[in-house]
Structure formats: structure tokens, C-alpha cells
Amino acid sequence: MPPLDTSRAALSTLDDDERLFRDTVYEFADREIRPSTREMDEQAHMPRMLIDRLFELGVMGIEIPEVHGGAGATFFHAVLAVEALSRVDPSVAVLVDVQNTLVVNALMRWGDDHLRDAVLPRLARSAVGAYALSEAGSGSDAFALSTRATASGDDYILTGRKLWITNGSEADVFIVFATVDASAGYKGITAFVLDRGMSGFTVGRKEDKLGIRASSTCELLLEECRVPGASVLGEPGKGYRIAIETLNEGRIGIGAQMVGLAQGALDHAVRYIKERKQFGKAIADFQGVQFQIARAATEIEAARLLVYNAARLRDAGQPFLTEAAMCKLFASEVAERAASLAVNLFGGYGFVKDYPVEKLFRDAKIGQIYEGTSNLQLQTIAKQIL
Ligand SMILES: Cc1cc2nc3c(=O)[nH]c(=O)nc-3n(C[C@H](O)[C@H](O)[C@H](O)COP(=O)(O)OP(=O)(O)OC[C@H]3O[C@@H](n4cnc5c(N)ncnc54)[C@H](O)[C@@H]3O)c2cc1C
């Protein structure tokens, strides 16, 4: 019999490098993010200084090769970073998530040498990225987008309006989807790499949100914005493939965000119930409470295994479409339940802003909406089964 590979004893077994990386990110989040989560939430703002610290930590270009200034690590490392950050603040986690699992990922996979050489070092060093697919009229039906890209010599002229764009306030690099030929349907969709400040390109209104309030969500306005042909990512008409493939991977990152959030809520609840006394003893001593905690911990472990499995399949180059949809679907439901339980167990204190769990309860909701709603994940899973 071949020797047992103990390094992979369980899906959740981390090698030394992965464990050190995760712990470093979590310690950073605990030390440098936790003290300001409430203020960032109230002000709906993420200070640039914190974003600079994320670059210094090396979590903004996790998969970017070292020659381009990145960490040269794996997608799985990105998932670990998102989970660890989200355990403290899901808003900061989504900034890192979009940067790595969507923007860097799309550029690494689809960018030609020129684009990779020009953009990846910036993303690794100091530039935040954003990914702009959705519009007012096209969310779940993303390929019904109406932003137009009209060829003009070697350039394209982009006109349209994007909505709901994460990192809009902070980003310097934007991947923007537009159609070069509306009559071609999804086959006209093309991805462009734009810079903030280009003539005809402005970042518009920022949304005032229920949760993940420190993460910016903005409208983008394209008014006859002229971009060089060299800014096409991949090929004209291949944008739909780029969107489908990157969002399949991005979904795993959102699963990780939701697992981290759920774990953070459980951490708070466990600490609180050991301290809070009613009927002459800690509320953690009541079996009714213990069983609720046990169930939440079980669900979180199951969600984590789904997320890790999807991420490891992706890194191994194996199909992961269904697994990614399942992990996002399940982890976002688990996060909502865990955050809700934490609010319940904090009693009245769970309902006020002096304690951290009401924020996590609000933050959890987004997991069922962005990067494909829960219904769309169910549709993907059902299609594979039926
Ligand atoms: C905070 C935030 C950040 C975001 N960040 C980004 C970003 O960075 N980039 C980006 O491009 N987009 C982003 N989005 C947009 C997000 O991906 C969309 O909101 C999401 O895909 C849903 O689209 P919609 O809002 O148009 O809802 P709709 O598509 O109108 O859906 C409304 C409801 O109808 C249901 N539904 C729709 N079609 C079907 C169907 N066929 N079967 C069953 N049910 C269906 C949905 O499940 C949902 O419950 C963000 C959104 C938010 C709120």
C-alpha cells in the first residue's frame, strides 16, 4: 500500500505555509481592523491607510507572480485571506476578494503579455481593482447589458452606465464589460481594462447600504470614453467567457467571506454566553444554548469544507462549477443563521450598535445577492443534476 499522505488528511488540513499565512492575516485583522470596524461601518468609508496596509501585508496580489511584484501564491491562499479578514470585517474582506478572485484572476488568465506587464505590477503594489458587469437593467441576466463599445480606428468608444460596482470609490483599475455588437447577443460582449480618470469615465453615486457599508458600491458612467484597442482583455466577443469563468471562481471567494463572517459571529457569541449570567449561572451552561452553538459550529464546518473543496478543485485544474455554486449558496445561508443566532444570544445587546453582532447580521445578507443570487446558484446546481 502507498504511504498515507498525512499532509492532506482532511480537506481542512492546511500545510505549514497556508496555516502561517492564514494566521498572519487573522492577527493583522484582529489588531489593525477590529478597532475601527464600527467607525468604518458608521461612516461607510474605508481609510486609504488601511488599504495601504493590506498591500504591505501582501494580500492584494496573492496569485500575481513574484516577477510582477505579487506573492506568487495560490487561489486557495486568497480564499484563506478572505475568510480570515471576514471573521473580523466582511467589508474589508470583499475589497480583497474582488481584487484577487475577480480582477487579478481575470488579468492573469486572459491578459496578453502587454496588459499583464502593464497592470499586474500596479495591482500588486498600490492599485485597487474593480469588476464592472452589472447594470440597472441587467443583474442576474448579466449578458443583457447595454453598455456599448463602438470601434473607432484602433480604439473603442464606450458609452453606458454600470451599477453596483464594488471598490468603485477606491479603484484605479476597472474591468468593464460592454458589447461591441448588440445584435450578436452574448457573443458581442467584450471586457476592457480602464483606468480611473480616463476622459469620459467617471465614478458616480455611491450606494447607502444595509450591510458591508465600509465597502464602496458605486455607479460608473461612461460617456464616449475612448479606450485603446490594447485595453481589450482577451479578445473582442470573448467577454462572456471571461465573466462566466471569473465569476465561477469569485463565488468561492464569497463562500469564504460568508464562512469567515459566520465564524466571527460564533466567536462573539461563545465569548458572550460564557460571561453573561442569568438564573444564577452563565447562559452557556444551559443545554438549550449549548445545542444552538453546536448546530451553528457544525454548519460552519460544513460550509468551510464546501468552500475549501471548491478552491482546491480550482487549484488542481479540475471542474468546480457545481461545487462553487453549492459553497456560495450554503455558506451564505449559514452566515445568515449564525449571525442571527449571535444576535439572539446577545439578547437586547445583540440589537444595539455598541456590540458587534448586529453589524454581522446586516453584513450577512449580501452573500445571497452578489456574484449570482441564491436562485441563480440553485439554477446552476439543478442544471448539473437534471
Ligand atoms: C453590495 C453589492 C455589491 C455588488 N458588487 C458588484 C460588482 O462589483 N460588480 C458587478 O458587476 N455587480 C455587482 N453587484 C451586482 C450584483 O451582482 C447583482 O445585484 C446581482 O447579480 C443581482 O442582480 P439584480 O440586483 O439586478 O437582481 P435581479 O436579477 O433583478 O434579481 C431579483 C430577484 O429575482 C430573482 N431572479 C432573477 N432571475 C431569476 C431566475 N431566472 N430564476 C429565479 N429567480 C430569478 C433573483 O434571484 C432575485 O431574488 C453588487 C451588488 C451589491 C448589492
Ligand as a Chemical Component Dictionary entry (heavy atoms), coordinates in Angstrom:
data_LIG
# 
_chem_comp.id                   LIG 
_chem_comp.type                 NON-POLYMER 
_chem_comp.pdbx_formal_charge   0 
_chem_comp.three_letter_code    LIG 
# 
loop_
_chem_comp_atom.comp_id 
_chem_comp_atom.atom_id 
_chem_comp_atom.alt_atom_id 
_chem_comp_atom.type_symbol 
_chem_comp_atom.charge 
_chem_comp_atom.model_Cartn_x 
_chem_comp_atom.model_Cartn_y 
_chem_comp_atom.model_Cartn_z 
_chem_comp_atom.pdbx_ordinal 
LIG C1  C1  C 0 -23.297 45.424 -2.398  1  
LIG C2  C2  C 0 -23.282 44.965 -3.816  2  
LIG C3  C3  C 0 -22.082 44.834 -4.490  3  
LIG C4  C4  C 0 -22.052 44.432 -5.811  4  
LIG N1  N1  N 0 -20.851 44.375 -6.481  5  
LIG C5  C5  C 0 -20.855 44.151 -7.817  6  
LIG C6  C6  C 0 -19.643 44.282 -8.570  7  
LIG O1  O1  O 0 -18.574 44.559 -8.032  8  
LIG N2  N2  N 0 -19.701 44.103 -9.914  9  
LIG C7  C7  C 0 -20.863 43.812 -10.549 10 
LIG O2  O2  O 0 -20.830 43.665 -11.772 11 
LIG N3  N3  N 0 -22.027 43.668 -9.871  12 
LIG C8  C8  C 0 -22.042 43.858 -8.519  13 
LIG N4  N4  N 0 -23.212 43.735 -7.813  14 
LIG C9  C9  C 0 -24.449 43.407 -8.515  15 
LIG C10 C10 C 0 -24.975 42.035 -8.155  16 
LIG O3  O3  O 0 -24.166 41.056 -8.717  17 
LIG C11 C11 C 0 -26.444 41.970 -8.592  18 
LIG O4  O4  O 0 -27.175 42.803 -7.706  19 
LIG C12 C12 C 0 -26.965 40.560 -8.566  20 
LIG O5  O5  O 0 -26.384 39.796 -9.582  21 
LIG C13 C13 C 0 -28.486 40.518 -8.730  22 
LIG O6  O6  O 0 -28.902 41.298 -9.795  23 
LIG P1  P1  P 0 -30.105 42.341 -9.596  24 
LIG O7  O7  O 0 -29.776 43.171 -8.428  25 
LIG O8  O8  O 0 -30.336 43.021 -10.891 26 
LIG O9  O9  O 0 -31.349 41.452 -9.220  27 
LIG P2  P2  P 0 -32.346 40.661 -10.268 28 
LIG O10 O10 O 0 -31.524 39.946 -11.289 29 
LIG O11 O11 O 0 -33.354 41.667 -10.727 30 
LIG O12 O12 O 0 -32.992 39.642 -9.296  31 
LIG C14 C14 C 0 -34.076 39.959 -8.427  32 
LIG C15 C15 C 0 -34.634 38.668 -7.842  33 
LIG O13 O13 O 0 -35.128 37.839 -8.897  34 
LIG C16 C16 C 0 -34.537 36.554 -8.831  35 
LIG N5  N5  N 0 -34.353 36.012 -10.172 36 
LIG C17 C17 C 0 -33.849 36.663 -11.267 37 
LIG N6  N6  N 0 -33.802 35.824 -12.308 38 
LIG C18 C18 C 0 -34.245 34.620 -11.869 39 
LIG C19 C19 C 0 -34.417 33.342 -12.466 40 
LIG N7  N7  N 0 -34.103 33.122 -13.747 41 
LIG N8  N8  N 0 -34.911 32.342 -11.700 42 
LIG C20 C20 C 0 -35.236 32.547 -10.407 43 
LIG N9  N9  N 0 -35.075 33.725 -9.794  44 
LIG C21 C21 C 0 -34.600 34.741 -10.512 45 
LIG C22 C22 C 0 -33.207 36.763 -8.127  46 
LIG O14 O14 O 0 -32.741 35.564 -7.522  47 
LIG C23 C23 C 0 -33.560 37.842 -7.110  48 
LIG O15 O15 O 0 -34.105 37.237 -5.978  49 
LIG C24 C24 C 0 -23.255 44.117 -6.465  50 
LIG C25 C25 C 0 -24.468 44.224 -5.787  51 
LIG C26 C26 C 0 -24.497 44.659 -4.485  52 
LIG C27 C27 C 0 -25.827 44.805 -3.789  53 
# 
loop_
_chem_comp_bond.comp_id 
_chem_comp_bond.atom_id_1 
_chem_comp_bond.atom_id_2 
_chem_comp_bond.value_order 
_chem_comp_bond.pdbx_ordinal 
LIG C1  C2  SING 1  
LIG C2  C3  SING 2  
LIG C2  C26 DOUB 3  
LIG C3  C4  DOUB 4  
LIG C4  N1  SING 5  
LIG C4  C24 SING 6  
LIG N1  C5  DOUB 7  
LIG C5  C6  SING 8  
LIG C5  C8  SING 9  
LIG C6  O1  DOUB 10 
LIG C6  N2  SING 11 
LIG N2  C7  SING 12 
LIG C7  O2  DOUB 13 
LIG C7  N3  SING 14 
LIG N3  C8  DOUB 15 
LIG C8  N4  SING 16 
LIG N4  C9  SING 17 
LIG N4  C24 SING 18 
LIG C9  C10 SING 19 
LIG C10 O3  SING 20 
LIG C10 C11 SING 21 
LIG C11 O4  SING 22 
LIG C11 C12 SING 23 
LIG C12 O5  SING 24 
LIG C12 C13 SING 25 
LIG C13 O6  SING 26 
LIG O6  P1  SING 27 
LIG P1  O7  DOUB 28 
LIG P1  O8  SING 29 
LIG P1  O9  SING 30 
LIG O9  P2  SING 31 
LIG P2  O10 DOUB 32 
LIG P2  O11 SING 33 
LIG P2  O12 SING 34 
LIG O12 C14 SING 35 
LIG C14 C15 SING 36 
LIG C15 O13 SING 37 
LIG C15 C23 SING 38 
LIG O13 C16 SING 39 
LIG C16 N5  SING 40 
LIG C16 C22 SING 41 
LIG N5  C17 SING 42 
LIG N5  C21 SING 43 
LIG C17 N6  DOUB 44 
LIG N6  C18 SING 45 
LIG C18 C19 SING 46 
LIG C18 C21 DOUB 47 
LIG C19 N7  SING 48 
LIG C19 N8  DOUB 49 
LIG N8  C20 SING 50 
LIG C20 N9  DOUB 51 
LIG N9  C21 SING 52 
LIG C22 O14 SING 53 
LIG C22 C23 SING 54 
LIG C23 O15 SING 55 
LIG C24 C25 DOUB 56 
LIG C25 C26 SING 57 
LIG C26 C27 SING 58 
# 
